[in-house]
Amino acid sequence: MDRFEDMRCFVQVADQGSVTRAAEALGIAPSAVSRRLKDLELRLGVQLMARTTRRMSLTEAGQIFCERARRILADVDEAESEVSDTSRMLAGQLRIAAPLTFGVAHLTPIITEFVSMHPELAVDVDMSDRIVDLVGEGFDLAVRIGSLRDSTLVARKICDVRVAVAAAPSFLDKHGRPTRPEDMRDWPALAYVGSERPDIWRFRRPDGGEGSVQLPVRMRANNGTVLLSAAAAGLGVVIQPSFILCEAVRSGQLETVLTDHAWPEIAIFAVYPQTRHLSAKARTFIDFLRARIGSRPSWEAMIDA
């Protein structure tokens, strides 16, 4: 009888909601998972899982035991990792999820350098703008940008990111260069659909006063590169993170405006499930990412007018 393995099986069933999916995650037969779960309930004398035809869910006793089991397993994994990490190279597979535009433009060279430094490590990268299920899809970590809505994730901030307003020089030559946000009230906006109100842009004036301006939305997209291209074509004004704007501003395709105003900042985070021990390879990558990007990323300076 291995109590730790019983706990691991139980926690996997709780996470997956199914004996079959838990068995797949653990790489063992479903019958073995069912047997361990049954033995665990018999030993404890309580029912841990409520079973239905479609899904298994935790009972009240199961919720209490699951929370303690997660902490115990995490402590055991951490103890083993601390002892073994000092005597071996990073190896195995590291699965990372990242947003598409940021990933292609800024994360790719960092990942490439990291992989070249660790020849025994295989990295699997998923770059897309969808929010992946880290546990269900087996990711070690994800890079996310903005505000974090999933309270079940542990987050480490990589850096803050400025947001700026920009338009094509030809657009500004035609419409004028604003001296206050209200000057843009009738300008066509190129808006990101992930925003709660993509037509309302909030700001803080140089004197500290806060306000907002509502713009008519001409085009919406769920990808910053699409909006960047539309702005460069003179279709309207865009509000985007500095890491998206930087190259277009540097090349002269876009020009930032109202840089003396502060627009809502966002941040870049590395996130991972609190139910999973952070492996040495994931921890090392996060530290490497923070070091390479730094507290003041190079792309920030490019957007200043």
N, C-alpha and C positions, 0 to 999 in steps of 0.2 A: 504493500500500500504506500503510495506516494502522495502525501497531502498537497504538496505544491502542484503536482500535475493535476490533481482533482480540482484545485483552485483555478488553474489555467483553463481547463476545459469549461468549468462553470462560467468564468468571466467571458470566454469566447462565445458561449451560447447566449449570455446576456447581451453581448455586443451585437451578435449576428441575428439574434431572434430565431435561430433555427439550429437544430443539431447537425443537419446536413452541411449548412454553410460553415458552422464552427469546425466541423471535421475537415472540410476543405482547407480552411485557414490553418489548421494545426497539422495537416498532412497525415491524418490517421483515419481509420474507418469510423463511420457514423455509429456503429454498434459499440465501439470502444468509448466514444463520447457519452452515449446513453448509459453505458454501464458505470462510468465514473460519476456521472451526475446522480444516478440512482444510489450508488454506494455513499456518495456525499450526503444526500438527503437522509438516508437510513442512519448514518453515523451521527448526524446532527439532530435527528428526530423531528425535523420540520420540513415543510414543503417550500422549496426555494423558487420553483418555477411554476407559473400557471400555464397549462398547456391547452391550446385551442387547435382547431383544424388548420389554421393558417399561420399562427405565430406563437412563440413562447415568450412570456413576459414575466418579470420579477414579481414575486409576492412581497409583502411588507418585510418579512424576515429575509427574503432574498436580496432586497435592496440594502439592508443593513450589512449583511454578510458580504455582498459584492463590493461595497465601498471599502470595507476592511481588507478584503482579499486583494483588491487592486493595490493598496498601499504596501501590503506585505510582499507581493510579487515584484513591485517596483523597487522595494528596498533590496530584495535578493538579487535582482538583475543589476542594480547599481553597484552592489558590493562585488559581484563577479566581474563587472565591467571595469571597475577601478583597479582591480588586481591584474586583470589580463591586458588592459589597454596599454600598460607601460611596457609590455614585452612583445607586442606584435604590431605589424603594419595594418593600416586600414585595409579591409578586404570585404568581399561580398558585394551586395547590391544596395545602392542608395537611390530611392525614388523621390523625385522632387516635382512639385506642381508649381507653375508660375504663370502670371498673366502674359498674354501674347506679346503686346507691344513692348513692355518693359523687358520681358525675357529675351526677345530677339535683339533689341538694341543694346542692352546693358548687362544682362545676366549671362549671355552666351560666352563672352570672353572670360568671365570669372569662372564659370563651370569648366571651360576648356583648360584653363590653367590649373584648376584644382585636380582634375582627372590626370593631367600630365604629371602631377606631383605624387600621385598615389597609383602606381601601376597595377596593384592587386584589386583596385576598386572598380566596379562597374556602376555607371550612373544611368538611370532611366529618367528622362525629363519629359514632362507633359506641359506644353505651353498652350494655353487657351484661356479665354476669358470666363469660362464657367467656374463655378465654385465646386471643387471636387469634394467628395466624402473621403477624408483622409483615412479613417478606419476601414470603411467598407471597401475602398479601392486599394488599400494597402500602401499608401504613401507614407514615407517617413516624415516629411515636412512639406510645407507650402510657403511660397512667398506671396504675401497679400498686401494690397495697397488700399488705403482709405481708413475707414473706421471698422473695427471688428464687431460683428454681430453675434458670432458663435461663442457663447460663454464657456463651452466645454473645451476650448482650445487654450493652450498655453502660448503666450506671445512674447517674443523678444523684439524690441524695436531695433531696426537697422539704422534708420535716419528719418528726419523730417523732410518733407518735400514742399517747396513753394508752388503755389498755383498762380498763373499769370493770364492776362487777357492779351490777345494778339489778333492781328489781321494783316492781310497783304498790303504792301505799300500803295498799290494802285487803288485799293479800296479806301485807304485812309486819305489819299490824294483827292478822291471824289467826295468823301463824306466829312473830311476834316479830322483832325487829331483831338480827341476829347481831353478836356482839362478836369472833368468831373464825371463820375459814372452816369449821372443823369443825361449827359450828352449822347449816350448810346441808347436811349429809351426806344427809339424807332429803328435801330439797326437790326438787320436780320441775324439771328443767333444760330450758331451751329452747335447743337447741344448733345451732351452725353446722356443716353437713356438710363444709365444707372443712378442718376441723381433723382432725389425725391421730387423736386420741382426744378426741372432743367431750364425753365424760362425765368427763374428768379436767381439773380447773382448777388450774393451778400458780400459786404466789404467793410473795412474799417478805414476811416479817413486818416490823414496825417496827424490831425489834432486828437485822434482817439475816438471820435464819434463813429457810431456804427450805423449802417443803412443797407438798403437793398435796391436793386433796379430790376424791373421786369422788361424783358425783351421779347419781341415776336420770334418764335422759333421757325426757321426756314427749313432746317434739316436736322434730323436726329439719327444717331448711330450708336451702337454698343462697342465701338472700337475707336480709340483716339487717333489712329493713323488715318482712318477714313475722314474724320473731321478735319484733320490737319491738311489733307489734300484739298478738301473743299475750301478751306480758308485760304490756302495758297492760290487757288483759282479765283479768288476775289468774291466768293459767294456770301461771305458774312464774317462776323467776328466770333472768335472762339475763346473759351476759357479752359485751360488744360494744365496738367502738371509740367513742371520745368523739364523733366526727363523726356517728355514727348516733344516739347517745343524747341529744345535747345539747338538741334541741328538746323531746323528751318529758320530760326532766328539768326544763327551764325552765318548761314549762306545768303541771307537777305530775302528769302522767300516770304518771311513773316516779320512783322515789327511789333514789339510789345508796347503797350500803352498803359498809362496810369500806374506806373511802377512805384509811385510814391504811396499808393494805396495798398493795404494788405487784404488779400483775398483768402478765403478759408484754407488753411494748410491741411495737408494730409500727411500720412506717414507710411513708410514701408516696414512690414513686419515679417519675421520668420515665425511660423506657427506650427505647432505639433499637438497631437492629442494628449490631454492630461492623463489618459488611461494607459499610455504607452511610455515605457522607459526611453529616454532619449539616448540613442546609441552613440558610441564614440564617433562614428563616421558622420552622423547628423550633427552632433555638437561641434565637431571640428569644422564642418562646412559652414555652419552658421557663424562661427568665430572668424573664419576666412572671409566670408561675405561682408561682415561688418568692417573688417580691416581694409578690404579692397575698396569699399564704397566710401567709408569714412563719415564723420559727422557733418562734413561740408562737401557733398559730392561735386565733381567737376562740372556737371551739367548746370548747376545753379548759377555760376558766374556768366554763363552764355546768354541767359535771358534778360540780363539787365540792359536797359536801353543806353 
